[in-house]
C-alpha cells in the first residue's frame, strides 16, 4: 500500500476524511483504518514494511555494484545491440544503422520531426518493433552506452520512491562508476558530446521561450482537478463537470 510510513498513514487519513468516509481493510493484519485504534497498529506495521524495503534496496544496490566491479554489466534490450550467449552486448548492424542515422542527423541540427520522418520512411523500427516517437528518439540521443561507455550510479534509486537516477546527469559525481569500452561503440564520443550540447541548448532556448510566451504557466490551476494549466495544453481530458 505504501513504501514508507508517511505515505501509508497520510493516504489512510485522506481517505478517511472524505465524504463518505473511505476505509482500508488490511486482511493479513486485520486492520481497518476507520476504527479509532487502527492508526497505532498501522504505524507499527508500516514501519516494519519500510525497513524491509530499505534492507532489500541496500542488498540489491550492493549486488549490482559487485557485478559491475567484476565486469558483469546490466544489459537490458538496447537498439543497435544484441546479447550473445554469455549475456554481453554485441552490435546488431541492421539496428546500428538506425542509431548512426539518428546521431548523424541530430549532429547536423536536424529537428526531431525530420529525424522521425527519415526513420519511418526508411522502415526503421525500435527494439520492440514499433515506429519511432519523440520519447524513444530522445532516450537514444541521451544514452552514453552508444559511445562504448557504461555509467553506473552506486545509489541506483531511492527505496522510498523507486526514482531511478539518470546516469548521464551525474558524470562528475563521485557516486558514478565509469567503465570505458564496456560495450562495442556505435558512434564516437565526439559526436555524442556534440549532440548533447545541441540538445541542452535547445532545452534552454525552449524554457526561455515558454517563460516569455506563457506568463501564467505554473500559476493557474484547475479548480476541479488541481492540474496546472500550461499555455500549450488544454484541460479536455482532466476537467470534471
Helices and strands as residue ranges (DSSP letters): H 5-16, E 25-26, E 31-32, H 38-69, E 81-83, E 89-91, H 93-107, H 112-121, H 134-141, G 144-147, E 150-153, G 167-169, E 176-179, H 189-213
